[in-house]
Amino acid sequence: MSVRLEVRALSEKEFGSVEKDWARLLHTSTADPLFMSWPWLYSWWETWGSRLGLELVLLGVYLPDGKQLVGIAPLYRHRFRIAIGMKVTRLHFLGNAWRVSPTVRTEYVGLIVEPQREREVADAVARYLCATEWDELMIPDSQQINGGTFGKALAEHCNAIPLLRSESQGIRVDTTGSFRTWAESLGANTRLKAFNRRAVFEKELSGHWQPVEEDQVSQSRFMDSLNDFHQRRWGKPCFDRQALEFHLKLLGRLGSNQRPELSGLVADGKVVSVLYDIRAGERIYNLQSGYDESLHRKLSLGTLHLGYAIERAFHHPSVCCYDLLAGSGKKTFYKSHFHGQQVDFPTLDFVRSPILRAAYHCRPWLPGNLVSRINRVFRL
């Protein structure tokens, strides 16, 4: 028998104090243990919420007694005017600022819910949102096709139609089987770069893999090295000032089910590659890397470093996969070479405004230059 759930908007102060209840709920849910965690989302909000002028819409869903948290909808509201003077209000999930400003990328986005109450919580949140002001609700890098149960609830209660705005792919390597079997399944070139070239690295360059200490000073130095490698390769740092602030806050807040997996490759006593991973739950997430691409003509340091990390994941008893996340390489979708499962990340837009619906609806039948003008006017 279902019960009537209570939906309550939490203040910024409550956001800062809900960490333990959030962690308990996240542990029982199927939501992502890193990107939907309190340390990730609170650090994101603390870094960009005020800077971007965003309005927190953090919804806690409780049992009727008002004490037990059974669902969280981590949202915010962004208001802006388009070229024709119309005011548009978009709801976004915390962790991304789609078409607002560059921040970090948050993936596997969705509600945080006790599994047995998924439909009840989705309906309760949708009914609550139906009574509030918004024109569109964005779910970037969604965990589910069409927004899953929450998407159905938005369509039913808010009469919001889903539109696919973009789609990215990622790769997730299952590390529960035999490492040797997986390595032998790789293409010859990938196996050469990731594993067979270790002999060159270790013997000719006295190279080795090493972990980074978990203290604040070591982590700060690691980030400096990561930025320096990117500056030399791409002409700009990996993380700007705000992103660096976010990641250092995050690393200092990781919960009991999370830990940093920062590592370096050292050759002739010098760090030549860094890999920024975080373990959360049973998964290791590959967030960033940086390396000296000119070190040795036979070495692809980025791939070699991933080889060390993935092998360690196979040998870790509590890790089920190594997640390379969304995004492609400079020239090719290099992640697919690691023979993992492809993961699709749709960015969904649930449109409630009749005017915006009409603008979206007419685009497929218009010439390209007119579509571009409509996109600019409506900031689509």
C-alpha positions in Angstrom: 0.0 0.0 0.0 1.5 3.3 -1.0 1.7 6.3 1.3 1.4 10.0 0.6 5.0 11.3 0.6 6.0 14.7 1.8 8.1 16.9 -0.6 10.1 19.7 1.1 12.4 22.3 -0.5 15.7 22.3 1.5 17.6 25.5 2.1 21.2 26.0 1.4 21.9 25.6 5.2 20.0 22.3 5.2 22.0 21.2 2.0 25.2 21.7 4.0 23.9 19.5 6.9 22.1 16.7 5.1 25.3 14.7 4.3 24.7 11.7 6.5 21.1 11.2 5.5 22.1 11.7 1.8 24.8 9.1 2.1 22.5 6.6 3.7 19.9 7.0 1.0 22.5 7.0 -1.8 23.9 3.7 -0.5 20.5 2.0 -0.7 19.6 3.5 -4.1 20.7 2.7 -7.7 21.9 6.3 -8.2 25.5 6.9 -9.1 27.7 6.7 -6.0 30.1 9.5 -7.2 28.2 12.0 -9.3 25.0 11.9 -7.3 26.8 11.9 -4.0 26.6 14.8 -1.5 30.4 15.6 -1.7 30.2 16.0 -5.5 27.0 18.0 -5.7 27.5 20.2 -2.6 31.0 21.1 -3.8 29.6 21.9 -7.2 26.9 24.1 -5.8 29.3 25.8 -3.4 31.7 26.6 -6.3 29.2 27.8 -9.0 25.8 28.4 -7.4 26.3 31.9 -6.3 28.8 32.8 -9.1 26.2 31.9 -11.8 23.2 33.5 -10.0 21.4 30.1 -9.6 18.4 29.4 -7.4 18.6 26.2 -5.4 15.6 23.8 -5.8 16.8 20.9 -3.7 13.8 18.7 -3.0 13.8 16.2 -0.1 11.1 13.5 -0.2 10.1 12.1 3.2 7.7 9.6 4.7 4.6 11.1 6.3 6.4 11.4 9.7 8.7 14.0 8.0 11.8 12.3 9.4 12.9 9.5 7.0 14.4 10.7 3.7 13.4 8.4 0.9 14.2 10.5 -2.2 16.2 13.5 -3.4 15.7 15.7 -6.5 18.9 17.8 -6.6 17.7 20.7 -8.8 18.3 24.4 -9.3 16.4 27.1 -11.3 18.0 29.4 -13.9 16.1 32.4 -15.3 17.1 34.4 -18.4 15.6 36.6 -21.1 15.8 35.7 -24.8 16.3 38.1 -27.7 12.5 38.8 -28.1 12.3 39.8 -24.5 10.6 36.6 -23.3 11.6 35.4 -19.9 12.5 31.7 -19.8 12.9 29.6 -16.6 14.8 26.3 -16.8 15.2 23.7 -14.1 18.5 21.9 -14.1 20.0 19.0 -12.2 22.8 20.1 -9.9 26.3 19.3 -11.3 25.8 20.7 -14.8 25.2 24.2 -16.2 24.0 23.3 -19.7 23.9 26.4 -21.9 24.6 28.5 -18.8 28.4 28.3 -18.3 31.2 25.8 -18.4 31.7 23.9 -15.2 32.7 20.3 -14.6 30.8 17.4 -16.2 28.4 15.4 -14.1 27.2 12.1 -15.5 24.7 9.4 -14.7 22.3 12.1 -13.6 18.9 11.3 -12.0 16.9 11.2 -8.8 18.2 9.5 -5.7 15.5 7.1 -4.5 14.9 4.1 -2.3 14.5 1.4 -5.0 11.1 0.2 -3.8 9.7 3.7 -3.8 11.0 4.8 -7.2 7.5 5.5 -8.8 6.1 7.0 -5.6 9.0 9.5 -5.3 9.0 10.4 -9.0 5.2 11.1 -8.9 5.6 13.1 -5.7 8.4 15.2 -7.1 6.5 15.8 -10.4 3.4 16.8 -8.6 5.4 19.3 -6.5 7.1 20.7 -9.6 3.8 21.0 -11.4 2.8 23.7 -8.9 6.0 25.7 -9.5 7.2 28.0 -12.3 9.4 26.5 -15.0 9.4 26.2 -18.8 11.9 23.5 -19.3 13.6 20.8 -17.2 17.1 19.6 -18.3 18.5 16.2 -17.5 22.0 16.2 -19.0 24.0 13.0 -19.3 20.9 11.1 -18.0 21.3 7.7 -16.4 18.1 6.5 -18.1 16.5 6.5 -21.6 13.8 9.2 -21.7 14.4 10.1 -18.1 13.1 6.7 -16.8 10.3 6.8 -14.2 10.9 10.4 -13.5 10.5 11.3 -17.2 7.2 9.4 -17.3 6.0 11.3 -14.2 7.0 14.7 -15.7 5.0 13.9 -18.8 2.0 12.7 -16.9 1.8 15.3 -14.2 3.3 18.4 -15.8 2.4 17.7 -19.5 6.1 18.1 -20.3 7.3 16.5 -23.6 10.8 15.0 -23.7 13.2 16.1 -26.4 16.6 14.5 -27.0 19.1 17.5 -27.2 22.3 15.6 -27.6 23.9 12.2 -26.9 27.4 11.1 -25.9 29.0 7.7 -25.5 31.3 6.3 -22.9 33.0 3.0 -22.1 32.9 1.0 -18.9 35.3 -2.0 -18.5 33.9 -4.9 -16.5 36.7 -5.9 -14.1 35.0 -8.9 -12.4 36.5 -11.5 -14.8 40.0 -12.6 -15.6 42.4 -9.8 -16.4 44.4 -12.0 -18.7 41.4 -13.0 -20.7 40.4 -9.3 -21.1 43.9 -8.2 -22.0 44.1 -10.9 -24.7 40.8 -9.7 -26.2 42.3 -6.3 -27.0 43.5 -5.4 -30.4 47.2 -5.9 -31.0 48.0 -2.1 -31.1 46.1 -1.3 -27.9 47.7 -4.3 -26.1 51.1 -3.0 -27.2 50.5 0.5 -26.0 48.8 -0.4 -22.8 50.9 -3.3 -21.6 53.7 -4.6 -23.8 55.5 -1.3 -23.9 56.0 -1.5 -20.1 59.3 -3.2 -20.8 60.6 0.0 -22.5 59.2 2.2 -19.8 60.4 0.2 -16.8 63.8 -1.0 -18.1 65.0 1.8 -20.4 63.6 4.7 -18.4 63.6 3.2 -14.9 59.9 3.9 -14.9 57.3 2.8 -12.3 53.8 3.5 -11.2 53.3 5.3 -7.9 50.3 6.4 -5.8 49.8 10.0 -4.7 49.4 10.6 -0.9 46.0 11.5 0.3 47.0 14.7 2.1 46.0 18.2 0.9 49.5 19.3 -0.1 50.1 16.2 -2.3 46.7 16.5 -3.9 47.3 20.2 -4.7 50.7 19.4 -6.2 49.0 16.6 -8.3 46.5 19.1 -9.7 49.3 21.5 -10.5 51.1 18.8 -12.5 47.8 17.9 -14.3 47.3 21.5 -15.3 51.0 21.8 -16.4 50.8 18.8 -18.7 47.6 20.1 -20.3 49.1 23.6 -20.7 52.0 22.2 -22.6 49.9 20.0 -24.8 46.7 22.0 -25.4 47.8 25.6 -24.6 45.5 25.9 -21.6 45.2 24.2 -18.2 43.0 21.2 -17.6 41.1 23.0 -14.8 40.4 26.7 -14.5 40.4 28.4 -11.1 36.8 27.5 -10.3 37.2 23.9 -11.5 40.4 23.5 -9.5 38.6 24.9 -6.4 35.8 22.3 -7.0 38.1 19.3 -7.3 40.1 20.2 -4.2 36.9 20.6 -2.1 35.6 17.3 -3.5 38.8 15.4 -2.6 38.6 16.8 1.0 35.0 15.7 1.4 34.9 12.2 0.0 32.8 9.9 2.1 33.4 6.5 3.7 32.4 4.8 0.4 34.7 6.9 -1.7 38.4 7.5 -2.0 40.9 9.2 -4.3 42.9 7.0 -6.7 45.5 9.6 -7.8 48.6 8.2 -9.4 51.7 9.1 -11.4 54.1 7.4 -13.7 57.7 8.3 -12.8 60.7 7.9 -15.2 64.3 8.6 -14.2 62.9 10.2 -11.0 60.6 12.6 -12.7 56.7 12.5 -12.9 55.9 12.1 -16.6 52.2 11.2 -16.4 49.3 11.7 -13.9 45.9 10.0 -13.7 43.0 11.4 -11.8 40.7 8.6 -10.7 38.1 8.3 -7.8 36.8 5.1 -6.4 33.1 5.3 -5.3 31.1 2.2 -4.4 32.3 -0.7 -6.6 33.5 1.5 -9.5 36.6 3.4 -10.3 36.0 6.6 -12.4 38.6 8.0 -14.7 38.2 11.7 -14.5 41.3 13.2 -16.2 44.8 12.5 -17.2 47.9 14.4 -18.3 51.3 13.3 -19.6 54.5 14.2 -21.4 53.7 13.1 -25.0 57.3 13.7 -26.1 59.0 11.5 -23.6 59.8 8.5 -25.8 58.9 7.8 -29.4 57.8 4.2 -28.6 55.5 5.2 -25.7 51.9 6.4 -25.6 52.0 7.4 -21.9 48.3 8.1 -21.6 47.4 4.6 -22.8 50.2 3.0 -20.8 49.0 4.7 -17.6 45.4 3.5 -18.2 46.8 0.0 -18.6 48.3 0.1 -15.1 45.1 1.5 -13.6 42.8 -1.0 -15.3 45.0 -3.9 -14.3 44.9 -2.7 -10.7 41.1 -2.5 -10.9 40.9 -6.1 -12.1 42.9 -7.2 -9.0 40.9 -5.1 -6.5 38.4 -7.4 -4.8 35.7 -4.8 -4.3 35.8 -3.1 -7.7 33.4 -4.3 -10.4 34.3 -1.9 -13.3 36.7 0.8 -14.5 34.6 3.6 -16.0 36.2 5.7 -18.7 33.1 8.0 -18.8 31.7 10.0 -21.7 33.7 11.8 -24.3 36.0 10.9 -27.2 39.7 11.5 -27.8 41.4 14.2 -29.9 41.1 12.2 -33.1 39.3 8.9 -32.4 37.0 7.3 -29.9 40.0 5.7 -28.2 38.0 4.4 -25.2 36.3 1.9 -27.4 39.7 0.2 -27.9 39.5 -1.1 -24.3 36.7 -3.5 -25.1 34.3 -2.3 -22.5 30.5 -1.9 -22.6 29.3 1.2 -24.4 27.2 3.5 -22.3 24.9 6.1 -23.8 24.5 9.5 -22.1 21.4 11.3 -23.5 20.8 14.9 -22.6 17.0 15.3 -22.3 14.9 18.5 -22.3 11.4 18.2 -20.8 9.5 21.1 -22.4 6.5 22.6 -20.7 6.1 26.0 -22.3 3.8 26.0 -25.4 5.9 28.7 -27.1 9.1 26.7 -26.7 7.3 23.6 -27.8 6.3 25.4 -31.0 9.9 26.7 -31.6 11.2 23.1 -31.2 8.5 21.6 -33.3 9.0 23.8 -36.3 12.8 23.5 -36.5 13.0 20.2 -38.5 11.1 21.7 -41.4 13.0 25.0 -41.7 16.2 25.9 -43.6 19.4 25.7 -41.7 20.1 29.4 -41.5 16.6 30.0 -40.0 17.1 27.2 -37.5 20.3 28.8 -36.4 18.5 32.1 -35.9 15.7 30.4 -33.8 18.4 28.7 -31.7 20.1 32.0 -31.0 16.8 33.8 -30.2 15.5 31.1 -27.9 19.0 30.0 -26.6 18.0 26.4 -27.5 
